[in-house]
């Protein structure tokens, strides 16, 4: 079991994409809606919280990313045909320099 989860809620089009990628067996019902859950480590969770400061986790240590990040993550899952994508996806979702001034502006 993972330390944390990202819930990606699905509409009919996303369900079809998952079926085409061979991932239909991973669809679960979360909060009464169809979803996939992408597992992540505590280290990945810390990075996401830095990148998305308003990110909140429920009692099951699950969260929902903002819409744009959710879409990126979903596309990575479909392209890689696995839910085990956080090692790769964290580079696309987390920008360690986001919100920091360029060094030249700090002088």
Secondary structure in CASP SS format (residue, H / E / C, confidence):
PFRMAT SS
TARGET T0000
AUTHOR 0000-0000-0000
METHOD secondary structure of the structure
MODEL  1
X C 1.00
X C 1.00
X C 1.00
X E 1.00
X E 1.00
X E 1.00
X E 1.00
X E 1.00
X E 1.00
X C 1.00
X C 1.00
X H 1.00
X H 1.00
X H 1.00
X H 1.00
X H 1.00
X H 1.00
X H 1.00
X H 1.00
X H 1.00
X C 1.00
X C 1.00
X C 1.00
X H 1.00
X H 1.00
X H 1.00
X C 1.00
X E 1.00
X E 1.00
X E 1.00
X C 1.00
X C 1.00
X E 1.00
X E 1.00
X E 1.00
X E 1.00
X E 1.00
X E 1.00
X E 1.00
X E 1.00
X C 1.00
X H 1.00
X H 1.00
X H 1.00
X H 1.00
X H 1.00
X H 1.00
X H 1.00
X H 1.00
X H 1.00
X H 1.00
X C 1.00
X C 1.00
X C 1.00
X C 1.00
X C 1.00
X C 1.00
X C 1.00
X C 1.00
X C 1.00
X C 1.00
X E 1.00
X E 1.00
X C 1.00
X C 1.00
X C 1.00
X H 1.00
X H 1.00
X H 1.00
X H 1.00
X H 1.00
X H 1.00
X H 1.00
X H 1.00
X H 1.00
X H 1.00
X H 1.00
X H 1.00
X H 1.00
X H 1.00
X C 1.00
X C 1.00
X C 1.00
X C 1.00
X C 1.00
X H 1.00
X H 1.00
X H 1.00
X H 1.00
X H 1.00
X H 1.00
X H 1.00
X H 1.00
X C 1.00
X C 1.00
X C 1.00
X C 1.00
X C 1.00
X C 1.00
X C 1.00
X C 1.00
X C 1.00
X H 1.00
X H 1.00
X H 1.00
X H 1.00
X C 1.00
END
